[in-house]
Amino acid sequence: MVEEITQQNFIEKIIDSGTPSVIDFYAEWCSPCKLVSKTLEKLSSEYDGRVKFYKVSVTKNTTLAADLKITQTPSVFFFKDLNNIGLMKGTGKKGELQKKFETLLD
């Protein structure tokens, strides 16, 4: 399951969780974002319990998007051990995303 988060609970969910996380920054009007969201939803069940999946609307959370220098949607961030360990811009294929997830779990 992919959980919607906001700038108000970002630190609690991502930084304080201790679990590797994937964050999908999307815009409601963005067609490629919908493809990424569907892929991440499928992958969230495969990685359930090992990786947490979140999504953030850049139009509703402009400050957070600006702080993280999100310049395009979709953008997918990968966090592990309190660090941003990667960013994937654009649609990204399922296999490319899975390679990043394996990096999170190493």
Secondary structure in CASP SS format (residue, H / E / C, confidence):
PFRMAT SS
TARGET T0000
AUTHOR 0000-0000-0000
METHOD secondary structure of the structure
MODEL  1
M C 1.00
V E 1.00
E E 1.00
E E 1.00
I C 1.00
T C 1.00
Q C 1.00
Q C 1.00
N C 1.00
F H 1.00
I H 1.00
E H 1.00
K H 1.00
I H 1.00
I H 1.00
D C 1.00
S C 1.00
G C 1.00
T C 1.00
P C 1.00
S E 1.00
V E 1.00
I E 1.00
D E 1.00
F E 1.00
Y E 1.00
A C 1.00
E C 1.00
W C 1.00
C C 1.00
S H 1.00
P H 1.00
C H 1.00
K H 1.00
L H 1.00
V H 1.00
S H 1.00
K H 1.00
T H 1.00
L H 1.00
E H 1.00
K H 1.00
L H 1.00
S H 1.00
S H 1.00
E H 1.00
Y C 1.00
D C 1.00
G C 1.00
R C 1.00
V C 1.00
K E 1.00
F E 1.00
Y E 1.00
K E 1.00
V E 1.00
S E 1.00
V C 1.00
T C 1.00
K C 1.00
N C 1.00
T H 1.00
T H 1.00
L H 1.00
A H 1.00
A H 1.00
D H 1.00
L C 1.00
K C 1.00
I C 1.00
T C 1.00
Q C 1.00
T C 1.00
P C 1.00
S E 1.00
V E 1.00
F E 1.00
F E 1.00
F E 1.00
K E 1.00
D C 1.00
L C 1.00
N E 1.00
N E 1.00
I E 1.00
G E 1.00
L E 1.00
M E 1.00
K E 1.00
G C 1.00
T C 1.00
G C 1.00
K C 1.00
K H 1.00
G H 1.00
E H 1.00
L H 1.00
Q H 1.00
K H 1.00
K H 1.00
F H 1.00
E H 1.00
T H 1.00
L H 1.00
L H 1.00
D C 1.00
END
